[in-house]
Amino acid sequence: MNKCKSEWIIAFFILLFPATKVFSQLHVNGGSPYLMNQAKDVSTDFGDFTNIFFFADKLSAFDPVSASGKIEWKRKTLYTRQAFNTNTVLPQDLQMLDFPETAYNNNPELRFSIDFVTPRTLRIRMLTTPVEPKSNESLMLVRNPGKDNSWKYYSVKGGHLYKSAYGSILIEENPWRIVLIDASGKRLTDTWRWKDNDSTQVKSLPFNFIKRGSDNSRSINPVFTLSPGEKIVGCGESFTSLNKVGQKVNLFVTDPQGPETDQMYKPIPFFMSSRGYGMFMHTSAPVTCDFGSTYTGINKLFMADEALDLFVFFGNPKDILNEYTELTGKSPLPPLWSFGTWMSRITYFNEKEGYDVAKNLRKYRIPADVIHFDTGWFETDWQCDYVFAPSRFNNPQKMVKDLLSDGFHISLWQLTYFTPKNKYFKEIIDKGLNVKNANGEMPYEDAVLDFSNPQTVAWYQDKLAGLLKMGVGAIKVDFGEAAPLNGFYASGKGGLYEHNIYPLRYNKAVAEVTDREHGEHIIWARSAWAGSQRYPIHWGGDAANTDIGMQGTLRGGLSLGLSGFSFWSHDIGGFVQKSPEELYRRWLPFGFLTSHSRAHGAPPKEPWLYNESFTKAFRESAEMKYKLMPYVYAQAKNCTEKGLPMVRALFVEFPDDPGAWLVEDQYMFGNDIMVAPMMEEDTQRNVYLPVGKWIDYQSGKVYQSGWNKIPAGHIPAVILVRNGAVIPHIALAQSTDKMDWSKLDMVVYSAGTKQAKGLLCLPSDNQLKEIILTGEGNKWIVKDNPLQGKTNLKVIISDIK
């Protein structure tokens, strides 16, 4: 009888376990088989019955001085409960069956600590093993986080309270819970406990970690509460709605093929809440954030990482972005020329095309600073060998020099996947410069450069240095999303931890050699991870030539800006096919009122290949940006100092305006200019205006706060200036190197204000200065010019209607 019973149990588990695994894999992509480099849904592992669960139960030891101690974790397993023909999943206590039983704890007590980094920032760390991890330098951080002594400790009944000028953290002992509180005493969020399920029939797993039945690996799942009306933003260049509440967001670097899906080229494990806090999950492992998607009141952070390293920030969005970028790095200021027009298509194939594009840009008086050669400058299209095709470029060195003398910098495409037909394929493998598989061989048919190997970086940078020494201005850092997940890397880590961080290593390698050769901070990258903002610029990928492609592009740019990136661009008019003229026209002002402006995609992209009317429209948008270059450059400098985005969601400037948190098809371009692109073919659109008066940049008409239906101007967009702003302008030039910064027009936009302010930054010294003008009668006076002797400021009063 016993023998039969045991044989039945074995047979049952043989049947159950494979089925569970298949279900988990199918569930990742809604029933479809998992495809390589699709986003990983980490949450499926936390519903797997073959795993053992450990719930954060109570604080078993704690030292208030070091703010560290141990948490006891309750061992659990999952089971199904049936009632009224409904099955639900519940946990139950599990008595350890590990053998020898004297070697393991049923309910392990594991390390927990809090570090106070600044008055606004704290760090929560938790382990899922008694083994202390080695202390390694993090590529995501620019420095070791500091120690702040302003936090005060208070012993409270049943817990421990630490308080700063900006917020508090309460640690409750039994059941263990963390509560985050703002400076006014308002609860912001807290960790979810099993007892918090008492008031609901929906039983959600609390803060936990798992030990997998498949391989004994561990992953942690912090769980925090969400409040009514709370909004969550950030997570990288996400193309779905800005407010992530109600969404499940997979933070896993992919090539989504365009900005119209829920996958991302640039996922960032960082988010902010409208309630006044932010979180940075300091990990390169895949993360799935369930922001109230499966239970509306809970924020579940499913991490493939075995440990928790969580930075928490207090404040409004500007405060939090500044704190986050102090940790992970602020974007340096790119060179002035990079803010000009980039003219491109896929692709220019030869020297003659390069000269012709330059000639026509000047002929049609379209201000421009960059010509980009995409995939076709090699002898064989797409076969990256770092050499201009000898059959089509008679004298590339002369071409680069000639174009530079006419104000054109050259940008070149390349990638880091080498096919078997590439001339460097064998060399890369022979020298061991590629990512390996478990057998020490090739995980892919292509050789993928391993940037965790210093020898690889040196080899690669040497190839780029040759081009940069020729005078090439920027390298396009394309792809980078396909680092083998099952690969083995020179860092000693596997693909689980190296896949997401590959873009950061890639960005860094190109940025460093460019800086070394030119002393300029400039790349043109598609993929990214936390810290990549230190290596600008990134662009938004292969957009569809549709209104939806334009919408997804703007959402992605706003979301990336909410994740610590100051600079961002996109393919004006979309990428995939010839841009429809009407769409291309509407996309132009959006493209030119972005930090960096590039026309790129399937040919033709050049405006003169459309018609005279479109060429004029293109010229007018480009001229608008070039005249605004003092504003653009000063705002860019301000962003680098404060970790702010140039393309900025309204609530970054107006965090106390509930309406501003709802808008995702308008943006602030720097501090003082609002842009509302025409997302569909129309002559007017609804525009939300935060508190104060707003002045139409094109017509001079004044609008009040609230919803307004506003006609598009001659340039097809609604462009508004904040009342009381001073917008510096410069005389039009055909390239930034021809601009005369000794004479600037300070245009005052005032509807009843007595003072107006603006920012200036001269490229000669890169010092940011505030300019304050005072109204005296019909005149505006600069009483204290901080740029005295460096430039002449002419005050112009905007025509207000």
C-alpha positions in Angstrom: 0.0 0.0 0.0 2.8 2.4 0.9 4.7 1.5 -2.2 1.7 2.2 -4.4 1.1 5.5 -2.7 4.7 6.6 -3.1 4.7 5.6 -6.8 1.5 7.6 -7.4 3.0 10.7 -5.7 6.2 10.4 -7.9 4.1 10.0 -11.0 1.9 13.0 -10.0 4.9 15.3 -9.5 6.5 14.1 -12.8 3.4 15.2 -14.5 2.8 18.4 -12.5 6.3 19.9 -12.6 6.8 20.0 -16.4 3.2 21.3 -16.8 3.9 24.1 -14.3 7.1 25.1 -16.2 5.3 25.1 -19.5 2.5 27.2 -18.1 5.0 29.6 -16.7 6.8 30.0 -20.0 3.5 30.4 -22.0 2.2 32.9 -19.5 5.3 35.2 -20.1 3.9 36.3 -23.4 0.2 35.8 -23.1 0.3 32.2 -24.4 3.0 32.6 -27.1 6.3 30.8 -26.9 9.1 32.9 -25.5 11.3 34.5 -28.2 14.9 35.4 -27.7 15.3 39.0 -26.3 11.7 39.5 -25.6 11.1 41.1 -22.2 11.3 38.7 -19.3 8.3 38.6 -17.0 9.9 37.9 -13.7 6.5 37.7 -11.9 5.7 34.3 -13.3 8.3 32.7 -11.0 6.4 34.0 -8.0 3.3 32.0 -8.9 5.2 28.7 -9.4 4.1 25.9 -7.0 7.5 24.2 -7.3 9.2 27.2 -5.6 9.6 27.7 -1.8 8.4 31.1 -0.5 9.8 33.1 2.4 7.7 35.9 3.9 9.3 38.9 5.7 7.8 38.1 9.1 9.4 40.0 12.0 12.5 42.0 13.1 14.5 39.4 15.1 17.3 41.8 15.9 18.1 45.4 15.4 20.8 48.0 16.3 19.4 51.5 16.2 22.9 53.1 16.0 23.9 51.2 12.8 20.2 50.9 11.6 20.8 47.3 10.9 19.7 43.9 12.1 18.0 40.7 11.0 14.6 39.8 9.7 13.0 36.4 10.3 11.5 35.0 7.1 8.6 32.5 7.4 8.9 29.5 5.1 5.8 28.9 3.0 4.5 26.9 0.1 1.6 27.6 -2.3 -1.6 25.5 -2.6 -4.9 26.0 -4.3 -8.2 26.4 -2.5 -11.6 25.7 -4.2 -14.8 27.3 -3.2 -18.0 27.8 -5.2 -16.2 26.5 -8.3 -13.5 29.1 -8.0 -9.9 28.2 -7.3 -7.6 30.6 -5.5 -3.9 30.4 -4.6 -2.9 30.6 -0.9 0.3 30.1 1.1 0.7 27.7 4.0 3.4 27.2 6.5 6.0 24.7 5.4 8.0 22.5 7.7 11.5 22.2 6.3 12.4 18.9 4.7 15.9 20.0 3.8 18.5 17.4 4.8 20.6 17.3 6.9 18.0 19.2 9.0 20.7 20.5 11.4 22.4 22.4 8.5 19.5 24.7 7.6 16.9 27.0 9.3 13.3 26.6 8.7 12.7 30.3 9.1 16.1 31.9 8.3 17.1 35.2 10.0 18.8 37.3 7.4 20.6 40.7 7.2 18.6 43.9 6.8 20.1 47.4 6.9 19.2 51.1 6.2 21.8 53.7 5.2 21.1 57.4 5.2 22.7 58.8 2.1 21.4 62.4 2.2 18.5 64.2 4.0 16.3 63.2 1.0 17.8 59.7 0.3 18.0 56.5 2.1 19.1 53.0 1.1 17.4 49.7 2.1 19.4 46.5 1.8 18.2 42.9 2.4 19.8 39.6 1.8 18.2 36.2 1.0 21.2 34.2 2.1 23.5 34.3 5.2 26.5 34.6 2.8 27.6 38.2 2.6 28.1 39.4 -1.0 31.4 40.7 -2.1 31.8 44.4 -2.3 32.0 45.3 -5.9 32.1 48.7 -7.6 28.8 49.4 -9.4 28.9 50.6 -12.9 25.5 52.2 -12.3 26.7 54.5 -9.6 29.2 57.4 -10.0 30.5 57.2 -6.5 30.0 55.3 -3.3 26.8 56.7 -1.7 27.6 59.1 1.2 26.6 59.0 4.8 24.3 61.7 6.2 24.1 62.5 9.9 21.1 64.7 9.9 18.6 61.8 10.4 17.5 61.5 14.0 16.5 58.3 15.8 13.4 57.9 17.9 12.4 54.7 19.8 8.6 54.2 19.4 6.3 51.5 20.7 6.9 48.4 18.7 9.4 49.9 16.3 12.1 52.4 15.3 11.7 55.8 13.7 14.3 57.8 11.8 13.5 61.3 10.8 15.1 64.0 8.5 13.9 67.4 7.4 12.3 65.9 4.4 10.8 62.6 5.5 10.8 59.7 7.9 11.1 55.9 7.9 9.3 53.8 10.5 10.4 50.2 11.0 7.8 48.1 12.8 9.1 45.0 14.5 6.3 42.4 14.6 4.9 41.9 12.0 7.8 43.6 10.2 6.9 46.6 8.2 8.5 49.7 6.7 6.4 52.9 6.5 7.6 55.9 4.5 6.3 59.3 5.7 6.8 62.8 4.3 7.9 65.9 6.2 4.3 66.8 7.1 3.6 63.4 8.6 1.6 62.0 5.7 2.1 58.3 5.0 3.5 57.8 1.5 3.6 54.0 1.2 4.4 51.0 3.3 5.3 47.4 2.8 2.5 44.8 2.4 2.1 42.2 5.2 0.0 39.0 5.1 -2.3 40.5 7.8 -3.1 43.4 5.4 -5.1 40.8 3.4 -7.6 40.5 6.3 -9.9 43.2 4.9 -10.1 41.8 1.3 -11.0 38.5 -0.2 -8.1 38.9 -2.7 -5.1 37.4 -0.9 -1.9 38.9 -2.2 1.5 37.6 -1.3 3.4 40.0 1.0 7.0 41.1 0.8 8.8 37.9 0.1 11.6 36.0 -1.7 11.6 32.6 -3.4 14.0 29.7 -3.6 13.4 28.0 -6.9 12.8 24.3 -7.0 14.5 24.1 -10.4 18.0 25.2 -9.3 17.8 26.7 -5.7 18.4 30.2 -7.0 16.7 33.0 -5.2 14.8 36.2 -6.2 13.3 38.9 -4.1 9.9 40.5 -4.3 9.4 43.8 -2.4 5.7 44.7 -2.1 4.5 48.2 -1.3 1.1 49.8 -1.0 -0.5 52.2 -3.5 -3.0 54.9 -2.5 -6.1 56.1 -4.2 -5.3 58.5 -7.0 -1.5 57.8 -6.8 0.4 58.0 -10.0 3.7 56.2 -10.9 6.0 57.5 -13.6 9.4 56.7 -15.0 10.9 53.2 -15.7 12.8 54.4 -18.8 11.8 55.1 -22.3 8.3 53.5 -22.0 5.9 54.0 -24.8 2.7 53.3 -22.9 0.8 55.8 -20.9 3.0 57.9 -18.5 1.0 56.8 -15.4 2.1 53.2 -14.9 -0.5 52.5 -12.3 -2.6 49.6 -13.7 0.3 48.4 -15.9 2.8 45.6 -15.6 6.2 46.9 -16.8 9.0 44.6 -17.7 12.4 46.2 -17.1 14.4 44.1 -19.6 16.4 45.6 -22.5 14.8 44.6 -25.8 14.6 45.8 -29.4 10.9 46.5 -29.6 11.2 47.4 -33.3 9.6 50.8 -32.6 7.9 53.0 -30.0 4.5 51.4 -30.3 4.7 48.4 -27.9 5.2 47.8 -24.1 8.8 46.8 -24.6 11.8 49.1 -24.3 15.2 49.9 -25.7 15.9 51.9 -22.5 14.3 50.4 -19.4 15.5 52.1 -16.2 14.8 50.5 -12.8 13.7 53.8 -11.3 10.3 55.4 -10.8 8.6 58.3 -9.0 5.2 58.7 -7.3 2.9 61.6 -7.3 2.7 61.3 -3.5 6.3 62.6 -3.2 8.7 59.6 -3.2 10.8 57.8 -5.7 12.6 54.4 -5.8 15.7 53.2 -7.6 16.1 49.4 -7.7 19.9 49.1 -7.8 20.2 46.0 -9.9 21.0 44.9 -13.5 18.9 41.8 -13.2 15.5 41.7 -15.0 12.7 43.3 -13.0 8.9 43.2 -13.5 7.0 46.0 -11.8 3.3 45.3 -11.2 2.0 48.7 -10.4 -1.5 47.8 -9.3 -2.1 45.6 -12.3 -3.1 42.4 -10.5 -4.3 44.1 -7.3 -5.1 47.8 -7.5 -3.7 48.7 -4.1 -0.3 47.1 -4.4 3.0 47.8 -6.1 4.8 44.5 -6.6 8.5 44.7 -7.6 9.5 41.3 -8.9 13.3 41.1 -9.1 15.4 38.4 -10.6 18.1 39.6 -8.2 18.8 37.5 -5.1 19.3 40.6 -2.9 17.5 43.9 -2.4 19.4 47.2 -2.8 16.7 49.9 -2.9 17.3 53.6 -2.8 14.3 55.7 -1.6 14.0 59.4 -2.3 11.7 62.1 -0.7 10.5 65.2 -2.5 8.9 66.5 -5.7 10.0 65.3 -9.1 12.8 67.9 -9.4 14.1 67.0 -6.0 14.0 63.3 -6.7 15.6 63.6 -10.2 18.4 65.6 -8.7 19.0 63.0 -5.9 18.8 60.1 -8.3 21.3 61.6 -10.8 23.6 62.5 -7.9 23.9 58.8 -7.4 23.9 57.5 -11.0 25.4 60.5 -12.7 24.2 63.6 -14.4 24.3 64.1 -18.2 27.3 66.2 -19.2 26.8 69.1 -21.7 27.1 67.9 -25.3 28.9 70.2 -27.8 27.0 73.2 -29.2 27.1 71.8 -32.7 25.1 68.7 -31.6 22.1 70.8 -30.9 21.8 71.7 -34.6 20.1 69.9 -37.4 21.2 66.3 -38.1 20.4 65.3 -41.7 20.2 61.6 -42.4 18.5 58.7 -44.1 19.0 55.0 -44.3 21.4 55.4 -46.0 24.0 57.6 -47.8 26.3 55.2 -49.7 29.1 57.3 -51.1 31.1 60.4 -51.0 29.1 62.1 -53.7 25.9 61.8 -51.7 27.6 63.3 -48.7 28.7 66.3 -50.7 25.3 66.6 -52.4 23.4 66.7 -49.1 25.7 69.4 -47.7 25.4 71.4 -50.9 21.6 71.2 -50.9 21.3 72.1 -47.2 23.2 75.3 -47.9 21.5 75.9 -51.2 18.0 75.7 -49.6 19.2 77.7 -46.6 18.3 75.0 -44.1 20.5 75.5 -41.0 22.3 72.2 -40.3 25.4 71.0 -38.4 25.5 67.2 -38.9 25.4 64.7 -41.8 25.0 61.1 -40.8 26.1 58.1 -42.8 24.1 55.1 -41.7 24.6 51.4 -42.6 26.0 51.9 -46.1 29.4 53.6 -45.7 31.2 50.2 -45.6 32.1 48.2 -48.7 29.2 45.8 -47.9 26.1 47.3 -46.5 25.7 46.4 -42.7 29.1 44.7 -42.6 30.8 46.9 -40.0 34.6 47.1 -40.7 35.3 50.7 -39.6 36.6 51.6 -43.1 34.9 53.9 -45.7 34.2 51.8 -48.8 37.3 52.3 -51.1 35.1 51.8 -54.2 32.7 54.7 -53.2 34.8 57.0 -51.1 37.8 58.3 -53.1 39.2 60.4 -50.3 37.2 60.1 -47.1 39.7 62.2 -45.1 39.3 65.1 -47.6 35.5 64.7 -47.5 35.4 64.9 -43.7 37.7 68.0 -43.8 35.8 69.7 -46.5 32.4 69.2 -44.8 33.9 70.4 -41.4 35.1 73.6 -43.1 31.5 74.2 -44.2 30.1 73.6 -40.7 29.1 69.9 -41.0 30.2 67.3 -38.5 30.1 63.7 -39.6 28.2 61.0 -37.7 28.8 57.3 -38.5 26.7 54.2 -37.9 28.2 50.9 -36.5 27.2 48.0 -34.3 28.8 45.3 -32.1 27.4 42.1 -33.6 29.9 40.5 -36.1 28.5 38.0 -38.6 30.5 35.1 -39.8 31.1 37.0 -43.1 32.6 40.0 -41.3 36.4 40.3 -41.7 36.9 40.7 -38.0 34.8 37.6 -37.0 37.8 35.2 -36.7 40.0 37.7 -35.0 37.4 38.4 -32.3 36.9 34.7 -31.6 40.6 33.9 -31.7 41.4 36.7 -29.2 38.4 35.8 -27.0 36.8 39.2 -27.3 33.3 37.9 -27.6 30.6 36.7 -25.1 30.9 32.9 -24.5 28.4 30.2 -23.8 28.5 27.5 -21.1 30.9 25.5 -23.3 33.3 28.5 -23.8 32.1 28.8 -27.4 29.6 31.0 -29.2 26.1 31.5 -27.8 25.0 33.0 -31.1 26.0 32.6 -34.7 27.2 36.2 -34.5 30.2 37.2 -32.3 28.9 39.7 -29.7 31.6 41.9 -28.2 32.0 41.5 -24.5 32.4 45.0 -23.0 33.0 43.6 -19.6 36.4 42.5 -20.9 39.0 45.3 -20.9 40.8 43.8 -23.8 37.6 44.0 -25.9 37.1 47.6 -25.0 40.7 48.5 -26.0 40.3 46.6 -29.3 37.0 48.3 -30.1 38.1 51.8 -29.0 41.2 51.5 -31.2 38.9 50.9 -34.3 36.7 54.0 -33.4 39.8 56.1 -32.6 41.0 55.8 -36.2 37.7 57.3 -37.4 37.6 60.0 -34.7 41.2 61.1 -35.6 40.0 61.6 -39.2 37.6 64.3 -37.8 34.4 62.2 -37.5 32.3 63.9 -34.8 30.0 61.2 -33.5 29.6 57.5 -33.5 26.1 56.0 -33.7 25.8 53.4 -30.9 23.2 51.3 -32.5 21.6 48.1 -31.2 23.1 46.7 -27.9 19.8 45.0 -26.9 20.8 41.4 -27.7 23.5 40.6 -25.2 23.1 36.8 -24.7 21.0 36.1 -21.7 22.6 32.6 -21.4 26.0 34.0 -22.0 29.1 34.0 -19.8 31.0 37.2 -19.5 34.6 38.3 -18.6 33.2 40.1 -15.5 32.5 36.6 -14.0 28.8 37.2 -14.2 26.2 35.5 -16.4 23.7 37.0 -18.8 21.1 37.4 -16.1 23.1 40.3 -14.7 25.0 41.4 -17.8 22.2 41.5 -20.4 20.6 44.7 -19.1 23.9 46.4 -18.3 25.4 45.7 -21.7 24.1 49.1 -23.1 25.7 51.0 -20.3 29.1 49.3 -21.0 28.6 49.9 -24.7 27.6 53.6 -24.2 30.6 54.1 -21.9 33.1 52.6 -24.3 32.1 54.9 -27.2 31.7 58.0 -25.0 35.2 57.6 -23.4 37.1 57.2 -26.7 35.1 60.2 -28.2 36.0 62.3 -25.2 39.6 61.2 -25.3 40.0 62.1 -29.0 37.8 65.2 -29.2 37.2 66.4 -25.6 33.4 66.2 -26.3 30.6 64.4 -24.7 28.6 63.0 -27.6 27.4 59.6 -28.8 24.1 58.7 -30.6 22.8 55.6 -28.8 19.6 53.6 -28.9 19.8 51.2 -25.9 20.4 52.2 -22.3 20.2 51.2 -18.6 20.5 53.1 -15.3 23.6 55.4 -15.6 23.6 55.7 -19.4 22.5 59.3 -19.0 26.2 60.0 -18.3 26.8 59.3 -22.0 24.5 61.4 -24.1 22.7 61.4 -26.6 20.0 58.7 -26.9 17.3 58.6 -29.6 13.9 56.9 -29.7 14.3 54.1 -32.2 12.5 53.1 -35.3 9.1 54.9 -35.1 6.2 54.1 -37.4 5.3 56.8 -39.9 1.9 57.2 -38.3 0.1 59.4 -35.7 0.5 56.5 -33.2 4.2 56.3 -34.0 4.4 60.0 -33.1 2.4 59.6 -29.9 4.5 56.6 -28.7 7.7 58.6 -29.5 6.6 61.6 -27.4 5.5 59.3 -24.5 8.9 57.6 -24.7 10.8 60.8 -24.6 8.8 62.1 -21.6 9.2 58.9 -19.7 12.9 58.7 -20.4 13.2 62.3 -19.1 11.4 61.2 -15.9 14.2 58.6 -15.5 17.2 60.9 -15.3 18.0 61.5 -18.9 18.5 65.2 -19.9 19.0 64.7 -23.7 16.9 62.7 -26.2 16.0 62.7 -29.8 13.9 60.9 -32.3 13.5 60.3 -36.1 11.5 63.2 -37.3 8.7 62.0 -39.5 9.1 58.3 -38.4 11.5 55.7 -39.7 10.0 52.7 -41.5 8.7 54.1 -44.8 8.7 57.4 -46.7 7.2 59.9 -44.3 3.8 61.1 -45.4 4.2 64.8 -46.1 1.3 65.9 -43.9 2.6 63.9 -40.9 6.2 65.0 -41.5 5.0 68.6 -41.4 3.4 68.2 -38.1 6.3 66.3 -36.7 8.8 69.0 -37.6 8.2 71.4 -34.7 8.2 68.5 -32.3 11.5 67.4 -33.7 13.1 70.8 -33.6 11.8 71.6 -30.2 13.6 68.6 -28.7 17.1 68.8 -27.3 18.5 67.2 -30.4 17.0 67.1 -33.9 17.5 64.5 -36.5 15.6 63.7 -39.7 16.3 60.0 -40.4 14.6 56.9 -41.9 13.5 55.4 -45.2 14.3 57.8 -48.1 13.5 60.4 -49.0 14.1 62.4 -45.8 15.6 65.4 -47.4 12.9 68.2 -47.7 13.9 69.3 -51.2 12.9 65.9 -52.5 9.3 66.6 -51.5 8.4 70.0 -52.8 9.1 73.7 -52.4 6.4 74.2 -49.9 7.6 71.4 -47.6 11.2 72.6 -48.0 10.1 76.0 -46.7 8.2 74.4 -43.7 11.3 72.4 -42.9 13.5 75.5 -43.1 11.2 77.5 -40.8 11.2 74.9 -38.1 15.0 74.6 -38.3 15.4 78.4 -38.3 13.2 78.7 -35.2 15.5 76.4 -33.3 18.7 78.1 -34.5 17.3 81.5 -33.4 16.4 79.9 -30.1 19.9 78.4 -29.6 20.9 80.6 -26.6 17.7 79.4 -24.9 18.4 75.8 -25.9 22.0 75.9 -24.8 21.3 77.6 -21.4 18.4 75.2 -20.7 20.7 72.3 -21.6 23.3 73.5 -19.2 20.7 73.9 -16.4 19.5 70.3 -17.0 23.1 69.0 -16.6 23.4 70.7 -13.2 20.0 69.5 -11.8 19.4 66.2 -13.6 16.4 67.6 -15.4 15.1 66.6 -18.9 14.9 69.1 -21.7 11.7 67.5 -22.9 9.8 67.6 -19.6 6.4 66.4 -18.5 4.3 69.3 -17.2 4.2 68.0 -13.6 7.9 68.3 -13.3 7.4 72.1 -13.4 4.0 72.1 -11.8 4.0 69.2 -9.3 1.1 70.7 -7.2 -1.2 70.9 -10.2 -3.3 67.7 -10.4 -4.2 68.4 -14.0 -0.5 68.5 -15.0 -0.2 64.9 -14.0 -2.8 63.8 -16.5 -1.2 65.3 -19.6 1.0 63.3 -21.8 0.7 64.9 -25.3 2.3 68.2 -24.3 5.6 69.0 -22.8 7.8 71.8 -21.4 10.9 72.4 -23.5 13.1 73.6 -20.7 11.7 75.8 -18.0 9.7 78.4 -20.0 8.4 77.1 -23.3 5.5 74.7 -23.6 5.0 72.6 -26.8 1.7 70.9 -27.8 2.4 69.0 -31.0 -0.4 68.4 -33.5 -0.8 64.7 -32.9 -3.5 64.4 -35.6 -4.3 66.4 -38.8 -6.2 69.4 -37.6 -5.9 73.2 -37.3 -6.4 73.4 -33.5 -6.2 71.3 -30.4 -7.1 71.2 -26.7 -4.2 72.4 -24.5 -3.9 72.2 -20.7 -2.3 75.3 -19.2 -1.1 75.2 -15.6 -1.4 78.2 -13.3 -0.6 81.6 -14.7 -0.9 83.3 -18.1 0.7 81.8 -21.2 1.7 83.7 -24.3 1.5 82.2 -27.8 5.1 82.3 -29.2 3.8 82.7 -32.8 0.7 85.0 -32.4 1.3 86.8 -29.1 -2.1 85.9 -27.9 -2.5 85.5 -24.1 -4.2 82.4 -22.7 -5.4 81.8 -19.1 -4.8 78.6 -17.1 -7.0 75.6 -17.6 -8.2 73.9 -20.8 -8.0 76.0 -23.9 -8.7 75.2 -27.5 -5.8 76.8 -29.3 -5.2 77.1 -33.1 -1.8 75.9 -34.4 0.4 78.6 -35.7 2.1 79.0 -39.1 4.6 76.5 -37.8 2.1 73.6 -37.2 2.2 73.3 -33.4 1.0 75.2 -30.3 4.0 76.8 -28.8 3.5 78.9 -25.6 5.8 80.9 -23.3 5.4 81.1 -19.6 4.4 84.7 -18.5 7.3 86.6 -17.1 9.9 84.7 -19.1 12.9 86.1 -21.0 13.7 84.0 -24.0 17.2 84.8 -25.5 17.5 84.7 -29.3 20.5 85.0 -31.6 20.9 86.1 -35.2 20.2 83.3 -37.7 23.3 81.4 -39.0 23.5 78.3 -41.2 25.6 76.4 -38.7 26.3 76.9 -35.0 30.0 77.7 -35.6 28.9 80.8 -37.6 26.8 82.2 -34.7 27.7 85.6 -33.2 27.3 85.2 -29.5 28.5 88.8 -28.9 25.0 90.1 -29.7 21.9 88.5 -28.2 18.2 89.6 -28.2 16.5 89.2 -24.8 12.8 88.8 -25.7 10.5 89.6 -22.8 7.1 87.8 -22.6 5.1 89.7 -20.1 1.3 90.0 -19.6 1.2 92.3 -16.5 4.4 91.2 -14.7 6.9 93.7 -13.3 9.8 91.3 -13.5 11.0 88.8 -16.1 13.7 86.2 -15.8 15.7 84.0 -18.1 18.9 81.9 -18.3 22.0 82.4 -20.4 25.1 80.3 -21.0 27.8 81.3 -23.4 29.7 78.4 -25.2 32.9 80.3 -24.6 32.8 79.5 -20.8 29.8 77.3 -20.2 28.8 79.3 -17.1 25.1 79.4 -16.4 23.8 82.9 -15.4 20.3 84.2 -14.5 19.2 87.4 -16.3 16.6 89.5 -14.4 14.8 92.3 -16.1 12.7 94.9 -14.4 9.8 96.8 -16.0 10.0 100.6 -15.7 7.2 102.3 -17.6 7.3 101.1 -21.2 10.9 99.8 -20.8 12.6 96.7 -19.5 15.9 97.2 -17.8 18.7 94.8 -17.2 20.0 96.2 -13.9 22.8 93.7 -13.2 24.2 92.1 -16.3 26.4 89.1 -15.2 27.7 88.9 -18.8 28.9 92.5 -18.9 31.8 92.7 -21.4 31.1 89.3 -22.9 28.0 90.0 -24.9 25.7 92.8 -25.7 22.1 92.3 -24.6 19.3 93.9 -26.6 16.0 93.9 -24.9 12.9 93.3 -27.1 9.4 93.3 -25.8 7.2 90.6 -27.3 4.1 91.7 -29.2 1.3 90.7 -26.8 -2.3 90.6 -28.0 
